[in-house]
Amino acid sequence: MVNITNLETTEARHAAVYTAEQHLRRHGASLCDLLDALDDKSGFGALCDLHSAFGQPIADPDIVERALRDIHRVLAGQAPSALERISRERGLHANDMTRWHGARISEIIARFRHGD
């Protein structure tokens, strides 16, 4: 007998992967610039993991979710003073970019939870 709940969960998690991939296609360059500018380089590493996951024939939802959570953690952990310094040094609107990307990634992560 097919377990409908498991199928719905799997489908929801793969839909979240698709949403993450579309977001990365549209806004990945900006996110890359931001993560590259931050002192905590683990966010950039997580972005590389995300790209690697999307390079597979079917991206693993667990890997995608983990990378998104790592990126979100790095963004959430930024001190305002560090973002101000980055804005001055790199000419980026680091504070606004951090809040915007953090909010979008948070929304995508929530889609994975709906699949749990």
C-alpha positions in Angstrom: 0.0 0.0 0.0 1.3 3.4 -0.9 1.7 5.9 1.9 0.2 9.1 0.6 1.7 11.2 3.5 5.3 10.1 2.5 4.6 11.0 -1.2 3.2 14.4 -0.2 6.2 15.1 2.0 8.6 14.1 -0.7 6.8 16.1 -3.3 6.7 19.2 -1.0 10.5 18.9 -0.3 11.3 18.6 -4.0 9.1 21.6 -4.6 11.1 23.5 -2.0 14.3 22.4 -3.8 12.9 23.8 -7.1 12.0 27.1 -5.4 15.5 27.3 -4.0 17.0 26.7 -7.4 14.9 29.3 -9.0 15.8 31.8 -6.3 19.5 31.1 -6.8 19.2 31.5 -10.6 17.6 35.0 -10.1 19.5 36.2 -7.1 22.6 34.0 -6.7 25.1 36.7 -8.0 24.0 39.1 -5.3 24.1 36.5 -2.6 27.5 35.4 -3.8 28.8 39.0 -3.6 27.4 39.3 -0.1 28.7 36.0 1.2 32.1 36.7 -0.3 32.3 40.0 1.5 31.5 38.5 5.0 34.1 37.6 7.5 32.5 34.2 8.1 33.5 32.2 5.0 31.4 29.2 5.9 28.4 30.9 4.2 30.3 31.0 0.9 31.2 27.4 1.4 27.5 26.6 1.9 26.6 28.4 -1.3 29.2 26.2 -3.1 27.5 23.2 -1.6 24.2 24.5 -2.8 25.6 24.9 -6.4 27.0 21.4 -6.2 23.7 19.9 -5.1 22.0 21.6 -8.1 24.6 20.1 -10.4 23.2 16.6 -9.7 20.5 15.1 -11.9 18.1 15.3 -8.9 19.2 17.6 -6.1 19.0 16.0 -2.6 16.5 18.0 -0.5 18.5 17.3 2.7 21.7 18.8 1.2 19.8 21.8 -0.2 18.0 22.4 3.1 21.3 22.1 5.1 23.1 24.5 2.8 20.2 27.0 3.1 20.2 26.7 6.9 24.0 27.3 7.0 23.7 30.4 4.8 20.8 31.7 6.9 22.8 31.1 10.1 25.7 33.1 8.7 23.5 36.0 7.6 21.7 36.1 10.9 25.0 36.2 12.8 26.3 39.3 11.2 27.0 42.2 13.5 25.7 45.6 12.3 29.2 47.1 12.7 30.6 44.4 10.3 27.9 45.1 7.8 28.6 48.9 7.9 32.3 48.2 7.4 31.6 46.0 4.4 29.3 48.7 3.0 32.1 51.2 3.2 34.9 49.0 1.9 33.0 47.1 -0.8 30.4 49.6 -1.9 27.6 47.1 -1.1 24.4 47.8 0.7 25.4 45.0 3.0 22.8 45.6 5.7 19.9 45.7 3.3 21.3 42.7 1.3 21.7 40.7 4.5 18.1 41.3 5.6 16.6 40.7 2.2 18.5 37.5 1.4 17.9 36.3 5.0 14.2 36.8 4.7 14.0 35.1 1.3 16.1 32.1 2.5 13.9 31.9 5.6 10.8 31.7 3.4 12.4 28.9 1.4 13.4 27.0 4.5 9.9 27.2 5.7 8.8 25.3 2.6 11.0 22.4 3.6 9.3 22.3 7.0 5.9 22.1 5.4 7.3 18.9 3.7 8.3 17.4 7.1 
